[in-house]
Amino acid sequence: MSTETTDTPVFKKDIVSKKKMASFSVGPFMNSFILSTFQLLIFYYYEVELGLATFLVGLSFVIYAIWNMINDPLIGYLTDKPMRWSKKYGMRTPWVFIGAISSIICFYFLFSVPTDTDVKSNPWPIFWYMVIITCLLDTGFSLFTTHFIGGFGNIFRTNEQRRKGSLISVFTAALAQIILFIGLVPGIIVTGDPSSYSRFALVATIILAIALILFIPGIYENEFVRNRYLQIYEYLETQKIPYFKFLKTTFKQKNYMIWSAAYTLITTANVLNFTSMLYFLIHVLKADIQAIQIFSLAFFLTFLPSNIIMSHFVAKKKSPVNSAVIGAFLITIYYLSLLWITNLTQLFLFATVGGVATGAFGCVYMYMISDTMDEVNVACGRHVEAGLVGIQNFFVRAAFLAVGIIIAGVHIATGYVPNSVEQTELATWGIRLHTGLFSGIFSFIAAILLLKFYDLKGEKKEQLIAAMRKLGI
């Protein structure tokens, strides 16, 4: 079927209700809940609580990250097409549920490690357990995130829908972290007691299961949305893009690549900072795990107002990239402050800056993903969102590769002792470096990239919208 003989399907705009927006935002809640828990606890749990050698924890992270980088693009590309269930249940919805259920199961087992093995004399069972469960978790999580993020741009079609949908999603993502850092983690986990992590995992699993039920109306693809996917897919099937041609076309789209690079750097900074936070609180500030409540409270006091203000006065009136740039520069200030602060009061003050920064960046996260995907969709002449999420995840998963290498490398080089609260001055400075300095460098580079090279705004954005309407996508 050629474009010369067949008219491109044209669809009216779907009306997205506030109820559907609210329900869809449970997806980012689940995403944030799983990722934040993983980032905060995984390294500390296996290295300190279970006693797995630092080198093996780092090696496990590297293996996991490599698996991440391989499976994400392939999952996106291979599942971004109609299946037998697509006409009845939708293109994205079944994959979201398959991925979510498997992720929740693996999440529980990740923090419920059998402890009847002498890790010091025989570390390999725990090492391989960590490798296998993290890789299984990532496979399910990739399916889940690929299709709920890929579905955002097709469900939320207008700029205003995307701005509001992105704003609400950031609120629910923040809610997940509030529940974790102010309630569950300090309320259930006891440092020095590995079994407390299993109790935490059980409660967290129940919360995730309830969230998945609440997510159903949001990710549900009505007949209008299903038909739009299927009719455009059928229309363009004869023009199917080979995978490597798809990659080549994608890599030529400047804004998608700039956003992917900047988001990868911001994610690396965030993951590194979160993974380091327990080490920082316990060894640098001489606090206990309950101190995370103080940090989190300061963060969220400014995070939520920042979301609203930046979304309305910067993202809406100017451009979403302006808000992202402001956020990236501010988060750099917060990260670098961790090189010298010495008490919880100082941490509280600078965490408020981190809250403003994350609000500014987070409120446009889904918005900018959708915009940059639209640019690639136009270049390809079809919807390729799931494949694009997979490619972006390929780069983002490099964050975990960097975390494994940086934290393990710094701990080994500075002589960090996992089972000791007291550390040498060199080891303490090592913790400051992987908590603040590396994170600050990554976020600063991201800010420069977006400021200097991202140009999908103004007239260029209007031209993109016109091109999408012409293609009927």
C-alpha positions in Angstrom: 0.0 0.0 0.0 1.7 3.2 -1.1 1.2 6.7 0.1 0.5 7.8 -3.5 -2.7 5.7 -3.7 -4.0 5.7 -0.2 -4.9 8.6 2.0 -3.2 8.7 5.4 -5.6 7.9 8.3 -6.6 11.1 10.1 -7.9 11.0 13.7 -9.7 13.5 15.9 -8.1 14.4 19.2 -9.1 12.1 22.0 -10.4 13.8 25.2 -8.5 12.8 28.2 -10.4 13.1 31.5 -8.8 14.2 34.8 -9.7 10.8 36.2 -7.7 9.1 33.5 -4.7 11.5 34.0 -4.8 10.7 37.7 -4.9 7.0 37.1 -2.2 7.1 34.5 0.0 8.9 37.0 0.1 5.7 39.2 2.5 4.3 36.6 5.1 6.9 37.5 4.4 6.2 41.1 5.3 2.5 40.6 8.3 3.4 38.5 9.6 5.8 41.2 8.8 3.4 44.0 10.8 0.5 42.5 13.7 2.6 41.2 14.1 4.7 44.4 14.1 1.6 46.6 16.6 -0.1 44.3 18.9 2.9 44.2 18.8 3.6 47.9 19.1 0.1 49.3 20.6 -2.3 46.9 24.3 -1.6 47.2 24.2 -1.0 51.0 22.0 -4.2 51.6 24.3 -6.5 49.7 27.7 -5.0 50.7 27.1 -4.0 54.3 24.1 -6.0 55.6 24.8 -9.3 53.8 28.6 -8.9 53.8 29.1 -9.6 50.1 32.6 -8.4 49.0 32.6 -4.9 47.5 34.2 -6.1 44.3 31.5 -8.7 43.8 28.7 -6.2 44.5 30.3 -3.9 41.9 30.7 -6.8 39.4 27.1 -7.7 39.9 26.1 -4.1 39.1 28.2 -4.2 35.9 26.7 -7.5 34.7 23.2 -6.1 35.5 23.9 -2.9 33.7 25.2 -4.7 30.6 22.1 -6.9 30.6 20.0 -3.7 30.9 21.7 -2.1 27.9 21.2 -5.2 25.7 17.6 -6.1 26.6 16.0 -2.7 26.7 16.3 -1.7 23.0 15.3 -5.2 21.8 12.3 -5.4 24.1 11.1 -2.0 22.8 11.6 -2.9 19.2 10.2 -6.5 19.3 7.1 -5.6 21.2 6.2 -2.3 19.4 3.8 -4.1 17.1 0.3 -5.5 17.2 -0.2 -8.9 18.8 -3.2 -11.2 18.9 -4.6 -9.4 21.9 -4.0 -5.9 20.6 -7.4 -5.3 19.0 -9.2 -6.4 22.2 -6.8 -5.2 24.9 -4.6 -2.6 23.2 -1.0 -2.3 22.1 0.5 -1.3 25.4 -1.8 -2.5 28.2 -1.0 -6.2 28.2 2.8 -5.6 28.1 2.4 -3.2 31.0 0.7 -5.8 33.1 3.1 -8.6 32.2 6.0 -6.4 33.1 4.5 -5.0 36.2 3.5 -8.3 37.8 6.9 -9.9 37.1 8.7 -6.8 38.4 6.7 -6.9 41.7 7.5 -10.5 42.3 11.3 -10.0 41.6 11.2 -6.9 43.8 10.2 -8.9 46.8 12.9 -11.6 46.3 15.6 -9.0 45.7 15.4 -7.9 49.3 14.6 -11.4 50.8 17.9 -13.1 50.3 18.3 -16.5 52.1 20.9 -15.9 54.9 21.9 -19.4 55.7 25.1 -19.2 53.7 28.4 -18.0 55.1 29.0 -15.2 52.7 32.6 -14.7 53.8 33.7 -18.2 53.1 31.4 -18.8 50.1 30.2 -15.6 48.5 29.1 -17.1 45.1 25.5 -18.2 46.0 24.6 -14.7 47.1 26.5 -13.2 44.2 24.7 -15.2 41.6 21.4 -14.7 43.4 21.9 -10.9 43.1 22.9 -11.2 39.4 19.9 -13.4 38.5 17.2 -11.5 40.4 18.4 -8.1 39.3 18.4 -9.2 35.7 15.0 -10.7 35.9 13.7 -7.6 37.7 15.1 -5.5 34.9 13.5 -7.6 32.2 10.0 -7.1 33.7 10.7 -3.5 34.6 11.8 -2.8 31.0 8.5 -4.2 29.6 6.6 -2.1 32.1 8.4 1.2 31.6 8.8 0.9 27.9 5.1 0.6 27.3 3.7 2.9 29.9 6.1 5.7 28.9 5.6 4.8 25.2 1.9 5.0 25.7 2.0 8.5 27.3 2.5 10.3 24.0 -0.3 8.5 22.2 -2.8 9.0 25.1 -1.8 12.6 25.8 -1.8 14.2 22.4 -1.8 18.0 22.9 0.8 20.2 24.6 -1.6 21.1 27.4 -2.5 17.4 28.0 1.2 16.6 28.1 2.1 19.4 30.5 -0.7 18.5 32.9 -0.1 14.8 32.6 3.6 15.2 33.2 2.9 17.5 36.2 0.5 15.0 37.8 3.0 12.2 37.1 5.8 14.0 38.9 3.5 14.5 41.9 2.8 10.8 42.2 6.4 9.9 41.7 7.2 12.2 44.6 4.5 10.6 46.7 6.2 7.3 46.2 9.4 8.7 47.6 7.6 10.3 50.5 6.0 7.0 51.4 9.4 5.3 51.1 11.8 7.8 52.8 9.5 9.3 55.5 7.5 6.1 56.3 8.6 2.7 55.2 12.4 2.8 55.1 13.0 4.4 58.5 10.0 2.8 60.0 10.7 -0.8 59.1 14.4 -1.2 58.2 16.9 -1.6 61.1 20.5 -1.4 60.1 22.4 -4.5 61.1 19.2 -6.7 60.8 19.0 -8.2 57.2 15.6 -9.7 58.0 14.1 -6.2 58.4 14.7 -5.8 54.6 12.4 -8.8 54.0 9.7 -7.3 56.1 10.1 -4.0 54.2 9.9 -5.9 50.9 6.6 -7.6 51.9 4.9 -4.3 52.8 6.3 -2.6 49.6 5.0 -5.5 47.4 1.5 -5.1 48.8 1.6 -1.3 48.1 2.8 -2.0 44.5 0.0 -4.6 43.9 -2.6 -2.1 45.0 -1.0 0.6 42.8 -1.2 -1.7 39.8 -5.0 -2.1 40.3 -5.4 1.7 40.5 -3.3 2.0 37.3 -5.8 0.0 35.2 -8.1 2.9 34.1 -5.1 5.1 33.2 -3.2 2.6 30.9 -6.5 1.3 29.4 -6.6 2.0 25.7 -10.1 2.7 24.6 -11.4 1.8 21.2 -10.4 5.2 19.8 -6.7 4.7 20.9 -6.6 1.1 19.8 -7.9 1.9 16.3 -5.4 4.7 15.9 -2.5 2.4 16.6 -3.8 -0.5 14.5 -5.0 1.5 11.5 -1.7 3.4 11.2 0.3 0.3 11.8 -1.6 -1.5 9.0 -1.2 1.5 6.7 2.5 1.7 7.2 3.3 -2.0 7.4 4.5 -2.2 3.9 7.0 0.6 4.8 8.3 -1.3 7.8 11.7 -0.1 8.9 14.5 -2.6 9.4 15.9 -2.4 12.9 19.3 -0.9 11.9 17.7 1.6 9.6 15.4 2.6 12.5 18.5 3.0 14.7 20.2 5.1 12.0 17.2 7.3 11.6 16.9 7.8 15.3 20.5 8.7 15.9 20.2 11.4 13.3 17.5 13.2 15.3 19.5 15.8 17.3 17.0 16.7 20.0 16.2 13.1 20.8 19.9 12.3 21.2 20.6 15.5 23.2 17.7 14.8 25.5 18.8 11.1 25.9 22.4 12.1 26.7 21.3 14.8 29.2 18.7 12.5 30.8 21.3 9.8 31.1 23.7 12.1 32.9 21.0 13.4 35.2 19.9 9.8 35.9 23.5 8.8 36.6 23.9 11.7 39.0 20.6 10.9 40.7 21.3 7.1 41.0 24.8 7.7 42.3 23.6 10.2 44.9 20.7 8.0 46.1 22.8 4.8 46.2 25.4 6.8 48.3 23.0 8.4 50.7 22.9 5.8 53.4 26.7 5.7 53.4 26.8 9.5 53.6 24.3 9.7 56.5 25.9 6.9 58.6 29.6 7.4 57.9 30.0 11.1 57.1 27.3 12.8 59.2 27.3 10.1 61.9 23.5 9.8 61.8 21.3 6.7 61.6 18.9 5.6 59.0 16.0 7.6 60.5 17.9 10.8 59.4 16.6 10.1 55.9 13.3 11.6 57.1 15.0 15.0 57.7 16.6 14.9 54.3 13.3 13.9 52.6 11.2 16.4 54.4 13.4 19.3 53.3 13.4 17.9 49.8 9.7 17.6 49.4 8.8 20.9 51.1 10.3 22.7 48.0 9.8 19.9 45.4 6.1 20.1 45.2 5.8 24.0 44.9 8.6 24.0 42.4 6.6 21.5 40.2 3.6 23.8 40.0 5.5 27.1 39.6 8.0 25.8 37.0 5.3 23.9 35.0 3.0 27.0 34.8 5.4 30.0 34.5 8.4 28.4 32.7 7.3 25.2 30.8 3.9 26.6 29.7 4.8 30.2 29.0 8.4 29.6 27.7 9.5 26.1 26.9 9.9 22.8 28.8 13.6 22.8 28.1 14.0 26.1 30.1 12.7 24.4 33.2 14.9 21.4 32.6 18.0 23.6 32.3 17.2 25.5 35.5 16.7 22.2 37.3 20.0 20.7 36.1 22.0 23.8 37.2 20.3 23.9 40.6 20.8 20.2 41.3 24.5 20.6 40.5 24.7 23.1 43.4 23.0 20.7 45.8 25.3 17.8 44.8 28.5 19.8 45.2 27.4 21.0 48.6 27.8 17.5 49.9 31.5 17.9 49.6 31.7 20.1 52.7 28.5 20.0 54.8 29.0 18.4 58.2 25.7 18.2 60.0 22.0 17.5 59.4 21.0 21.2 59.6 23.2 22.0 56.6 21.9 18.9 54.8 18.3 20.1 55.4 19.1 23.6 54.0 20.8 22.3 50.8 18.2 19.6 50.3 15.6 22.3 49.8 17.7 23.4 46.8 17.7 19.9 45.6 13.9 19.8 45.9 13.5 22.9 43.8 15.9 21.5 41.2 14.2 18.1 40.9 10.8 19.8 40.7 11.9 22.0 37.8 13.4 19.0 35.9 10.8 16.5 36.8 7.7 18.5 35.8 8.8 18.4 32.2 10.3 14.9 32.1 7.3 13.1 30.3 6.6 16.2 28.3 10.1 16.3 26.7 10.3 12.6 26.2 7.0 12.8 24.2 8.2 15.8 22.2 11.5 14.2 21.2 9.8 10.9 20.3 7.4 12.8 18.1 10.4 14.2 16.1 11.6 10.6 15.5 8.1 9.4 14.7 7.9 12.0 11.9 11.4 11.0 10.6 10.3 7.4 10.5 6.8 8.1 9.3 5.2 6.0 12.0 4.8 5.4 15.7 8.0 3.9 17.1 7.7 5.0 20.8 8.4 1.6 22.4 11.5 1.2 20.4 12.6 4.7 21.3 12.1 4.1 25.0 14.2 1.0 24.6 17.0 3.0 23.0 16.8 5.7 25.7 16.8 3.0 28.4 20.0 1.6 26.8 21.7 4.9 27.6 20.0 5.4 30.9 21.0 2.0 32.1 24.6 3.1 31.7 23.9 4.9 35.0 23.9 1.6 36.9 27.1 0.6 35.1 28.7 3.9 36.3 27.4 3.4 39.8 28.8 -0.1 40.1 32.2 1.0 38.9 32.4 4.3 40.8 31.2 3.2 44.2 33.0 -0.1 44.2 36.2 1.5 42.8 36.2 4.3 45.4 35.5 2.0 48.3 38.3 -0.3 47.3 40.7 2.5 46.6 40.0 4.4 49.9 39.9 1.3 52.1 36.2 1.4 53.1 35.3 -1.2 55.7 31.7 -2.4 55.2 31.0 -3.6 58.8 32.4 -0.6 60.6 30.6 2.6 61.4 33.9 4.4 62.0 35.9 4.9 58.8 39.3 6.5 58.0 39.4 10.1 56.8 40.3 8.8 53.3 37.3 6.5 53.2 35.0 9.3 54.4 36.3 11.6 51.7 35.7 8.8 49.2 32.0 8.7 50.2 31.8 12.4 49.7 33.3 12.1 46.3 30.8 9.4 45.0 27.9 11.1 46.8 28.5 14.7 45.6 31.4 15.4 43.3 30.7 12.8 40.5 27.0 13.6 40.7 27.7 17.3 40.4 29.9 16.9 37.4 27.3 14.7 35.5 24.4 17.1 36.2 26.5 20.2 35.1 27.3 18.6 31.8 23.6 17.8 31.3 22.7 21.4 31.9 25.2 22.6 29.3 24.0 20.1 26.7 20.4 21.2 27.0 21.2 24.9 27.1 23.5 24.9 24.1 22.1 22.3 21.7 18.4 21.5 22.4 16.2 23.5 20.0 12.8 21.7 19.8 10.8 24.8 20.8 9.0 27.8 19.2 8.7 27.7 15.5 10.4 24.3 15.2 7.9 22.8 17.6 5.0 24.2 15.6 6.5 22.7 12.4 6.7 19.3 14.1 3.1 19.5 15.1 2.1 20.3 11.5 4.2 17.4 10.1 2.5 15.0 12.5 -0.9 16.2 11.5 0.0 15.7 7.8 1.2 12.2 8.5 -1.9 11.4 10.6 0.2 10.3 13.6 
